[in-house]
Amino acid sequence: MWDTHTTDYRITGKDTPFHTHKYADICRVLFDAFRAKGLGISAYFSKADWHTPYYWAPGMERGSHMWRGPSYDPHKYPWLWEKFVEFTHEQIMELLTNYGRIECLWLDAGWVREGRHGQDI
């Protein structure tokens, strides 16, 4: 829930009713408030993202029902998987560089990986 520039699907997106609110960038407001009280910052990031076509590509073989993994086989579509990895890296870099020091980053969705190999994060 931050002002990402990787997608229009974001808390500050023009199609959200909250986008003009002075506290629309929720992460910034919360992180600043916590720091003002002397607290460290921990952030949660879910690698699974059903709102990007790089993870949940419409019309793919696994896309007929919702499940935890991508809607395609990364071995059959390595270019699509690589786009998803790049997208994920960009979002994590935004979170870790635009909001000051983050003491702990919790990466959820451990199942998000290519085969038995861990995602290159």
DSSP file (Angstrom, degrees, kcal/mol; ACC not computed):
  #  RESIDUE AA STRUCTURE BP1 BP2  ACC     N-H-->O    O-->H-N    N-H-->O    O-->H-N    TCO  KAPPA ALPHA  PHI   PSI    X-CA   Y-CA   Z-CA
    1    1 A M              0   0    0      0, 0.0    26,-1.6     0, 0.0     2,-0.3   0.000 360.0 360.0 360.0  61.3    0.0    0.0    0.0
    2    2 A W        -     0   0    0     24,-0.2     2,-2.1    23,-0.1     9,-0.6  -0.818 360.0 -87.2-131.7 173.7    2.5    2.5   -1.2
    3    3 A D        -     0   0    0     -2,-0.3     2,-0.1     8,-0.1    22,-0.1  -0.489  57.2-179.6 -83.0  71.5    2.9    4.8   -4.1
    4    4 A T        -     0   0    0     -2,-2.1     8,-0.1     1,-0.1     3,-0.1  -0.370  26.3-159.8 -72.3 151.4    4.4    2.3   -6.5
    5    5 A H  S    S+     0   0    0      1,-0.1    -1,-0.1    85,-0.1     3,-0.1   0.209  78.0  82.7-112.5  12.4    5.4    3.4  -10.0
    6    6 A T  S    S+     0   0    0      1,-0.2     2,-0.3     3,-0.1    -1,-0.1   0.630 102.6   8.8 -89.0 -15.6    5.5   -0.2  -11.4
    7    7 A T        -     0   0    0     -3,-0.1    -1,-0.2     1,-0.1    45,-0.1  -0.987  62.2-124.3-158.5 158.1    1.7   -0.4  -12.0
    8    8 A D  S    S+     0   0    0     -2,-0.3     2,-1.5     1,-0.1     7,-0.3   0.622  92.8  91.2 -81.2 -13.9   -1.5    1.7  -12.0
    9    9 A Y        +     0   0    0     42,-0.1     2,-0.3     4,-0.1    -1,-0.1  -0.658  66.8 116.3 -82.5  89.5   -3.0   -0.8   -9.5
   10   10 A R  S >  S-     0   0    0     -2,-1.5     3,-1.8    -9,-0.1    -7,-0.1  -0.964  80.9-101.8-154.1 162.7   -1.8    1.1   -6.4
   11   11 A I  T 3  S+     0   0    0     -9,-0.6     7,-0.2    -2,-0.3    -8,-0.1   0.776 123.0  45.6 -62.1 -27.9   -3.2    2.9   -3.4
   12   12 A T  T 3  S+     0   0    0    -10,-0.4    -1,-0.3    -8,-0.1    -9,-0.1   0.274  84.5 131.4 -99.5  10.1   -2.5    6.2   -5.0
   13   13 A G    X   -     0   0    0     -3,-1.8     3,-2.0     1,-0.1     6,-0.3  -0.302  68.4-118.6 -64.0 147.4   -4.0    5.3   -8.4
   14   14 A K  T 3  S+     0   0    0      1,-0.3    -1,-0.1     5,-0.1     6,-0.1   0.720 110.9  59.8 -61.5 -22.7   -6.4    7.7  -10.0
   15   15 A D  T 3  S+     0   0    0     -7,-0.3    -1,-0.3     4,-0.1    -2,-0.1   0.378  87.5  90.0 -90.2   6.4   -9.2    5.1  -10.0
   16   16 A T  S X  S-     0   0    0     -3,-2.0     3,-1.4     1,-0.1     4,-0.2  -0.840  76.0-136.3-101.1 140.9   -9.1    4.7   -6.2
   17   17 A P  T 3  S+     0   0    0      0, 0.0     3,-0.4     0, 0.0    -1,-0.1   0.705 103.2  55.4 -66.9 -17.4  -11.3    6.9   -4.0
   18   18 A F  T >  S+     0   0    0      1,-0.2     3,-1.7    -7,-0.2     5,-0.1   0.514  76.8  98.4 -91.4  -6.0   -8.4    7.5   -1.6
   19   19 A H  T <  S+     0   0    0     -3,-1.4    -1,-0.2    -6,-0.3     5,-0.1   0.722  84.1  46.2 -63.9 -23.9   -5.9    8.8   -4.1
   20   20 A T  T 3  S+     0   0    0     -3,-0.4    -1,-0.3    -4,-0.2    -2,-0.1   0.512  85.6 113.6 -94.8  -4.3   -6.4   12.5   -3.4
   21   21 A H  S X  S-     0   0    0     -3,-1.7     3,-1.9     1,-0.1     4,-0.2  -0.372  76.2-123.7 -66.4 144.5   -6.3   12.1    0.4
   22   22 A K  T 3  S+     0   0    0      1,-0.3     3,-0.2     2,-0.1    -1,-0.1   0.711 113.4  45.5 -64.8 -18.3   -3.3   13.8    2.0
   23   23 A Y  T 3  S+     0   0    0      1,-0.1    -1,-0.3    -5,-0.1     6,-0.1  -0.012  74.0 124.2-109.7  28.5   -2.4   10.4    3.6
   24   24 A A    <   +     0   0    0     -3,-1.9     2,-1.8     1,-0.2     3,-0.2   0.833  60.8  70.1 -61.0 -34.4   -2.9    8.4    0.4
   25   25 A D  S  > S-     0   0    0     -3,-0.2     4,-2.0     1,-0.2     3,-0.3  -0.608  70.7-179.2 -83.7  82.2    0.7    7.0    0.5
   26   26 A I  H  > S+     0   0    0     -2,-1.8     4,-2.9     1,-0.2     5,-0.3   0.851  72.7  54.8 -57.3 -43.1   -0.1    4.8    3.6
   27   27 A C  H  > S+     0   0    0    -26,-1.6     4,-3.1     1,-0.2     5,-0.3   0.932 108.8  48.6 -58.1 -45.9    3.4    3.3    4.0
   28   28 A R  H  > S+     0   0    0     -3,-0.3     4,-2.4     1,-0.2     5,-0.2   0.934 113.7  46.1 -60.8 -46.0    5.0    6.8    4.1
   29   29 A V  H  X S+     0   0    0     -4,-2.0     4,-2.1     2,-0.2    -2,-0.2   0.937 117.4  42.6 -64.2 -47.4    2.5    8.0    6.7
   30   30 A L  H  X S+     0   0    0     -4,-2.9     4,-2.8     2,-0.2     5,-0.2   0.940 114.8  49.0 -65.4 -47.4    2.8    5.0    8.9
   31   31 A F  H  X S+     0   0    0     -4,-3.1     4,-2.5    -5,-0.3    -2,-0.2   0.916 112.9  48.0 -60.7 -43.0    6.5    4.6    8.6
   32   32 A D  H  X S+     0   0    0     -4,-2.4     4,-2.1    -5,-0.3    -1,-0.2   0.905 112.4  49.2 -63.4 -41.4    7.1    8.3    9.5
   33   33 A A  H  X S+     0   0    0     -4,-2.1     4,-0.9    -5,-0.2    -2,-0.2   0.908 112.2  47.8 -65.6 -41.9    4.7    8.1   12.4
   34   34 A F  H ><>S+     0   0    0     -4,-2.8     5,-2.6     1,-0.2     3,-0.7   0.919 111.9  49.6 -64.8 -43.5    6.4    4.9   13.8
   35   35 A R  H ><5S+     0   0    0     -4,-2.5     3,-2.0     1,-0.2    -1,-0.2   0.880 103.6  60.1 -63.6 -37.2    9.9    6.5   13.4
   36   36 A A  H 3<5S+     0   0    0     -4,-2.1    -1,-0.2     1,-0.3    -2,-0.2   0.776 106.8  47.8 -61.3 -25.4    8.7    9.6   15.2
   37   37 A K  T <<5S-     0   0    0     -4,-0.9    -1,-0.3    -3,-0.7    -2,-0.2   0.323 124.4-105.4 -96.3   6.1    7.9    7.4   18.2
   38   38 A G  T < 5S+     0   0    0     -3,-2.0     2,-0.3     1,-0.3    -3,-0.2   0.652  72.7 142.6  83.1  15.4   11.4    5.7   18.0
   39   39 A L      < -     0   0    0     -5,-2.6    -1,-0.3    -6,-0.1     2,-0.1  -0.644  48.8-123.0 -92.3 147.4   10.1    2.5   16.5
   40   40 A G        -     0   0    0     -2,-0.3     2,-0.5    62,-0.0    62,-0.1  -0.404  29.4-115.8 -78.5 164.0   11.9    0.4   13.8
   41   41 A I        -     0   0    0     60,-0.2    62,-1.6    -2,-0.1    63,-1.6  -0.895  27.9-179.5-111.6 128.5   10.2   -0.4   10.6
   42   42 A S  E     -a  104   0A   0     -2,-0.5     2,-0.4    61,-0.2    63,-0.2  -0.976  12.2-162.8-118.4 139.2    9.2   -3.9    9.4
   43   43 A A  E     -a  105   0A   0     61,-2.8    63,-3.3    -2,-0.4     2,-0.4  -0.938  10.0-142.6-125.1 147.1    7.5   -4.3    6.0
   44   44 A Y  E     -a  106   0A   0     -2,-0.4     2,-0.4    61,-0.2    63,-0.2  -0.898  18.0-177.8-107.2 133.5    5.5   -7.1    4.5
   45   45 A F  E     -a  107   0A   0     61,-3.0    63,-2.9    -2,-0.4     2,-0.6  -0.982  13.8-155.0-135.2 123.6    5.8   -8.0    0.8
   46   46 A S  E     -a  108   0A   0     -2,-0.4    63,-0.2    61,-0.2    61,-0.1  -0.866   2.7-159.7 -96.9 120.2    3.8  -10.7   -0.9
   47   47 A K  S    S+     0   0    0     61,-1.5     2,-0.2    -2,-0.6    -1,-0.2   0.858  71.8  88.2 -67.2 -34.2    5.6  -12.0   -4.0
   48   48 A A        +     0   0    0     60,-0.1     2,-0.3    -3,-0.1    -2,-0.1  -0.479  56.7 176.4 -66.0 130.9    2.4  -13.4   -5.4
   49   49 A D    >   -     0   0    0     -2,-0.2     3,-1.2     3,-0.1     7,-0.4  -0.819  18.7-179.7-143.6  99.0    0.6  -10.7   -7.4
   50   50 A W  T 3  S+     0   0    0     -2,-0.3    -1,-0.1     1,-0.2    -2,-0.0   0.433  78.9  68.5 -79.0   1.4   -2.6  -11.6   -9.2
   51   51 A H  T 3  S+     0   0    0    -42,-0.1    -1,-0.2     2,-0.0   -42,-0.1   0.380  85.8  75.9-102.4   3.2   -2.9   -8.0  -10.6
   52   52 A T  S X> S-     0   0    0     -3,-1.2     4,-2.7     1,-0.1     3,-1.7  -0.950  73.6-141.1-113.1 136.0    0.1   -8.2  -12.9
   53   53 A P  T 34 S+     0   0    0      0, 0.0    -1,-0.1     0, 0.0    31,-0.1   0.630 100.2  70.7 -67.6 -10.6   -0.1  -10.1  -16.2
   54   54 A Y  T 34 S+     0   0    0      2,-0.1    30,-0.3    29,-0.1     3,-0.2   0.694 115.3  22.3 -77.3 -18.0    3.5  -11.2  -15.6
   55   55 A Y  T <4 S+     0   0    0     -3,-1.7    16,-2.0    -6,-0.3     2,-0.6   0.739 136.4  31.0-110.0 -48.0    2.2  -13.5  -12.8
   56   56 A W  S  < S-     0   0    0     -4,-2.7    -1,-0.2    -7,-0.4    -2,-0.1  -0.756  76.4-175.9-117.2  83.4   -1.5  -14.0  -13.6
   57   57 A A    >   -     0   0    0     -2,-0.6     3,-1.4    -3,-0.2     6,-0.1  -0.698  28.4-118.7 -83.8 120.8   -1.7  -13.9  -17.4
   58   58 A P  T 3  S+     0   0    0      0, 0.0     6,-0.1     0, 0.0    -1,-0.1  -0.256  92.9  21.2 -58.9 141.9   -5.2  -14.1  -18.7
   59   59 A G  T 3  S+     0   0    0      1,-0.3     2,-0.1     4,-0.2     5,-0.1   0.462  87.8 136.1  82.9   2.0   -6.0  -17.1  -20.9
   60   60 A M  S X  S-     0   0    0     -3,-1.4     3,-1.8     1,-0.1    -1,-0.3  -0.373  70.3-101.4 -81.3 164.9   -3.2  -19.3  -19.8
   61   61 A E  T 3  S+     0   0    0      1,-0.3     3,-0.4     2,-0.1    11,-0.2   0.790 122.6  39.5 -59.3 -31.8   -3.6  -23.0  -19.0
   62   62 A R  T >  S+     0   0    0      9,-1.9     3,-0.8     1,-0.2    -1,-0.3   0.408  95.1  87.9 -95.7   3.0   -3.7  -22.5  -15.3
   63   63 A G  T <   +     0   0    0     -3,-1.8    -4,-0.2     8,-0.6    -1,-0.2   0.344  61.1  85.7 -86.9   7.5   -5.7  -19.3  -15.5
   64   64 A S  T 3  S+     0   0    0     -3,-0.4     2,-0.3     1,-0.1    -1,-0.2   0.672  99.8  25.0 -82.9 -15.2   -9.2  -20.9  -15.4
   65   65 A H  S <  S-     0   0    0     -3,-0.8     2,-0.3     6,-0.0    -1,-0.1  -0.993  89.5-103.0-145.2 150.3   -9.3  -21.1  -11.6
   66   66 A M        +     0   0    0     -2,-0.3     2,-0.3    -3,-0.1    -3,-0.1  -0.561  50.8 151.2 -75.6 130.5   -7.6  -19.1   -8.9
   67   67 A W        -     0   0    0     -2,-0.3     4,-0.0     2,-0.3    -5,-0.0  -0.879  55.3 -97.1-146.3 179.2   -4.7  -20.8   -7.2
   68   68 A R  S    S+     0   0    0     -2,-0.3     3,-0.1     2,-0.0    -2,-0.0   0.802  95.5  64.8 -76.7 -29.5   -1.6  -19.7   -5.5
   69   69 A G  S    S-     0   0    0      1,-0.2    -2,-0.3   -21,-0.1    43,-0.1  -0.178  97.8 -68.4 -88.9-178.6    0.9  -20.0   -8.3
   70   70 A P        -     0   0    0      0, 0.0   -14,-0.2     0, 0.0    -1,-0.2  -0.225  42.4-116.9 -65.9 160.6    1.3  -18.2  -11.7
   71   71 A S  S    S+     0   0    0    -16,-2.0    -9,-1.9    -3,-0.1    -8,-0.6   0.342  95.5  45.6 -81.6   8.5   -1.3  -18.9  -14.3
   72   72 A Y  S    S-     0   0    0    -17,-0.3     3,-0.0   -10,-0.2   -12,-0.0  -0.923  92.6 -98.1-143.5 165.4    1.3  -20.4  -16.6
   73   73 A D    >>  -     0   0    0     -2,-0.3     4,-1.7     1,-0.1     3,-1.2  -0.809  27.2-148.5 -87.4 115.2    4.2  -22.8  -16.4
   74   74 A P  T 34 S+     0   0    0      0, 0.0     7,-0.2     0, 0.0    -1,-0.1   0.765  97.1  59.1 -57.4 -25.5    7.4  -20.7  -16.0
   75   75 A H  T 34 S+     0   0    0      1,-0.2    39,-0.0     2,-0.1    -2,-0.0   0.830 109.2  43.2 -72.1 -30.9    9.4  -23.4  -18.0
   76   76 A K  T <4 S+     0   0    0     -3,-1.2    -1,-0.2     1,-0.2     3,-0.1   0.776 126.9  31.5 -81.4 -27.9    7.1  -22.9  -21.0
   77   77 A Y    >X  +     0   0    0     -4,-1.7     4,-2.1     1,-0.1     3,-0.5  -0.519  66.9 157.2-128.5  63.3    7.1  -19.1  -20.7
   78   78 A P  H 3> S+     0   0    0      0, 0.0     4,-2.5     0, 0.0     5,-0.2   0.827  75.6  56.7 -62.0 -31.4   10.5  -18.2  -19.3
   79   79 A W  H 3> S+     0   0    0      2,-0.2     4,-1.7     1,-0.2     5,-0.1   0.877 107.9  47.7 -66.6 -36.8   10.3  -14.7  -20.8
   80   80 A L  H <> S+     0   0    0     -3,-0.5     4,-1.9     2,-0.2    -1,-0.2   0.902 111.8  50.0 -70.1 -40.9    7.1  -14.0  -18.9
   81   81 A W  H  X S+     0   0    0     -4,-2.1     4,-2.5    -7,-0.2    -2,-0.2   0.913 108.7  52.5 -62.5 -42.6    8.5  -15.4  -15.7
   82   82 A E  H  X S+     0   0    0     -4,-2.5     4,-2.6     1,-0.2    -1,-0.2   0.881 106.7  53.0 -62.7 -37.9   11.6  -13.1  -16.1
   83   83 A K  H  X S+     0   0    0     -4,-1.7     4,-2.6     2,-0.2    -1,-0.2   0.899 109.2  50.0 -61.8 -40.1    9.3  -10.1  -16.5
   84   84 A F  H  X S+     0   0    0     -4,-1.9     4,-2.7   -30,-0.3    -2,-0.2   0.924 109.9  49.7 -64.3 -43.8    7.6  -11.1  -13.3
   85   85 A V  H  X S+     0   0    0     -4,-2.5     4,-2.7     2,-0.2    -2,-0.2   0.928 112.4  47.9 -60.5 -45.0   10.9  -11.4  -11.5
   86   86 A E  H  X S+     0   0    0     -4,-2.6     4,-2.5     2,-0.2    -2,-0.2   0.918 111.5  50.5 -60.9 -44.4   11.9   -7.9  -12.8
   87   87 A F  H  X S+     0   0    0     -4,-2.6     4,-2.1     2,-0.2    -2,-0.2   0.921 112.0  47.6 -58.5 -46.3    8.6   -6.5  -11.7
   88   88 A T  H  X S+     0   0    0     -4,-2.7     4,-2.5     2,-0.2     5,-0.2   0.918 110.8  50.8 -63.5 -45.0    9.0   -8.0   -8.2
   89   89 A H  H  X S+     0   0    0     -4,-2.7     4,-2.7     1,-0.2    -1,-0.2   0.919 109.4  51.5 -58.7 -44.2   12.6   -6.6   -8.0
   90   90 A E  H  X S+     0   0    0     -4,-2.5     4,-2.2     1,-0.2    -1,-0.2   0.912 110.6  47.9 -60.9 -43.1   11.4   -3.2   -9.0
   91   91 A Q  H  X S+     0   0    0     -4,-2.1     4,-2.3     2,-0.2    -1,-0.2   0.920 112.5  48.0 -66.0 -42.6    8.7   -3.2   -6.3
   92   92 A I  H  X S+     0   0    0     -4,-2.5     4,-2.4     1,-0.2    -2,-0.2   0.913 110.8  51.7 -64.3 -41.3   11.0   -4.4   -3.6
   93   93 A M  H  X S+     0   0    0     -4,-2.7     4,-1.5    -5,-0.2     5,-0.3   0.896 108.5  51.7 -62.8 -39.3   13.6   -1.7   -4.6
   94   94 A E  H  X S+     0   0    0     -4,-2.2     4,-2.5     1,-0.2     3,-0.4   0.952 111.8  46.5 -58.5 -49.0   11.0    1.0   -4.4
   95   95 A L  H  < S+     0   0    0     -4,-2.3     4,-0.5     1,-0.2    -2,-0.2   0.881 116.8  43.5 -62.4 -39.4   10.0   -0.1   -0.9
   96   96 A L  H  < S+     0   0    0     -4,-2.4    -1,-0.2    -5,-0.2    -2,-0.2   0.620 123.5  33.6 -85.9 -12.6   13.6   -0.4    0.3
   97   97 A T  H  < S+     0   0    0     -4,-1.5     3,-0.3    -3,-0.4    -2,-0.2   0.664 115.4  49.6-114.2 -21.2   14.9    2.9   -1.2
   98   98 A N  S  < S+     0   0    0     -4,-2.5    -3,-0.1    -5,-0.3    -2,-0.1   0.509 108.9  48.7 -97.5  -4.4   11.9    5.3   -1.1
   99   99 A Y  S    S-     0   0    0     -4,-0.5    -1,-0.2     1,-0.4    -2,-0.1   0.080 102.7-113.1-127.3  24.7   10.9    4.9    2.5
  100  100 A G  S    S-     0   0    0     -3,-0.3    -1,-0.4     2,-0.1     2,-0.2  -0.237  72.1  -5.5  74.8-167.5   14.0    5.2    4.6
  101  101 A R        -     0   0    0     -3,-0.1     2,-0.6    -4,-0.1   -60,-0.2  -0.391  57.8-164.1 -67.2 130.5   15.6    2.5    6.6
  102  102 A I        -     0   0    0     -6,-0.2   -60,-0.2    -2,-0.2     3,-0.1  -0.971   2.7-168.1-113.7 114.7   13.6   -0.8    6.8
  103  103 A E  S    S+     0   0    0    -62,-1.6     2,-0.4    -2,-0.6   -61,-0.2   0.842  73.8  19.4 -73.3 -33.2   14.9   -3.0    9.6
  104  104 A C  E     -a   42   0A   0    -63,-1.6   -61,-2.8     2,-0.0     2,-0.5  -0.991  59.6-166.2-143.5 130.4   13.0   -6.1    8.5
  105  105 A L  E     -a   43   0A   0     -2,-0.4     2,-0.7   -63,-0.2   -61,-0.2  -0.970  12.3-156.1-116.8 117.9   11.4   -7.2    5.2
  106  106 A W  E     -a   44   0A   0    -63,-3.3   -61,-3.0    -2,-0.5     2,-0.8  -0.838   5.5-159.1 -95.1 113.4    9.1  -10.1    5.4
  107  107 A L  E     -a   45   0A   0     -2,-0.7   -61,-0.2   -63,-0.2     2,-0.1  -0.842  14.3-171.1 -95.4 111.6    8.8  -11.9    2.1
  108  108 A D  E     +a   46   0A   0    -63,-2.9   -61,-1.5    -2,-0.8   -60,-0.1  -0.410  54.3  57.4 -92.7 172.9    5.6  -13.9    2.0
  109  109 A A    >   +     0   0    0    -63,-0.2     3,-2.1   -62,-0.1    -1,-0.2   0.955  52.6 177.8  71.8  54.8    4.5  -16.4   -0.7
  110  110 A G  T 3  S+     0   0    0      1,-0.3     9,-0.2    -3,-0.1    -1,-0.1   0.690  73.5  70.1 -60.4 -19.6    7.4  -18.8   -0.5
  111  111 A W  T 3  S+     0   0    0      1,-0.1     2,-1.3     7,-0.1    -1,-0.3   0.647  71.6 101.7 -73.2 -13.1    5.8  -21.0   -3.1
  112  112 A V    <   +     0   0    0     -3,-2.1     7,-0.4   -43,-0.1     2,-0.3  -0.587  57.8 108.2 -77.2  97.4    6.4  -18.3   -5.8
  113  113 A R  S    S-     0   0    0     -2,-1.3     2,-0.8     5,-0.1     5,-0.2  -0.975  76.5 -93.4-161.5 165.7    9.3  -19.8   -7.6
  114  114 A E  B >  S-B  117   0B   0      3,-0.6     3,-2.1    -2,-0.3     2,-0.1  -0.807  83.5 -55.7 -91.2 110.0   10.4  -21.5  -10.8
  115  115 A G  T 3  S-     0   0    0     -2,-0.8    -2,-0.1     1,-0.3     0, 0.0  -0.355 115.7 -24.3  59.3-129.5   10.1  -25.2  -10.2
  116  116 A R  T 3  S+     0   0    0     -2,-0.1     2,-0.3     2,-0.1    -1,-0.3   0.372 117.1  99.7 -95.5   3.4   12.2  -26.3   -7.3
  117  117 A H  B <  S-B  114   0B   0     -3,-2.1    -3,-0.6     1,-0.1     3,-0.1  -0.707  77.7-114.2 -93.1 141.2   14.5  -23.3   -7.5
  118  118 A G        -     0   0    0     -2,-0.3     2,-0.1    -5,-0.2    -5,-0.1  -0.370  38.3 -97.3 -68.7 150.6   14.0  -20.3   -5.3
  119  119 A Q        -     0   0    0     -7,-0.4     2,-2.1    -9,-0.2    -1,-0.1  -0.473  40.1-109.3 -67.4 140.1   13.0  -17.0   -6.9
  120  120 A D              0   0    0      1,-0.2    -1,-0.1    -2,-0.1   -31,-0.1  -0.492 360.0 360.0 -74.6  80.7   16.1  -14.8   -7.6
  121  121 A I              0   0    0     -2,-2.1    -1,-0.2   -33,-0.0    -2,-0.1   0.338 360.0 360.0-119.3 360.0   15.3  -12.2   -4.9
